[in-house]
């Protein structure tokens, strides 16, 4: 690759399923390659939701600047278009300062919006329509979405009610599938995409260990504090780790059942993430940090 654009237009993406170790790897790589991290995680945008979203702590960041974490309250709206706008501005600023931006996360649509410069439909939220959709269960929303837009239904996070409602809202207002409206624009960045590949057993172990760790770190207290200030029906709280602990706090299930469900739902989500990412043949899949380093060195030459 040409050295002329370096470092002004280079972007490195670190992606992979939940619990695959993206944060740790990106921090190590950012230290070695003078980088800063831009989060592409649709749950880490929320303030006050730290343990259940596996957010990196200030200490874990190891003096590496992180962006697009803790930017809105759990009851605030945040669209894909807003993410794209903010992320592009931050990436360009990092490049301007001669550093390497690392876009890191597992939210496929967030990553694709940047890599492919998606032209996202500017559909304003419709309160009346949303209020109606809010009354439906996730399963009912997904069934509707499958009829209107099978492509989006197959890749969306089933536990993220906000995403389900938004995809349906766009389909119903525009009378077109959401997936068909995301047109690719002219590439903004010279991008290297690196995916973390784990075998099924290792991934299952990591997911299980993380659920235990979250409970020990104080997930129950975190959820309890959120419920003092926010309604359980909020889309932000309708996500893995929070839904199950809310059920436990409402005495609907035991703590062991909650843990088991967190594991089960996380694994299902990881499988959907892998399916989504495997469609992009530009992603270089790696098993360890050394492989990632080699790819980056060649890319930055």
Helices and strands as residue ranges (DSSP letters): E 10-15, H 22-32, E 35-39, H 58-61, E 66-67, H 80-96, E 100-105, H 108-115, E 118-119, H 127-134, H 138-148, H 150-155, H 161-174, H 178-181, E 183-184, E 190-196, H 200-217, H 219-229, G 235-237, H 242-249, H 255-278, E 284-286, H 289-300
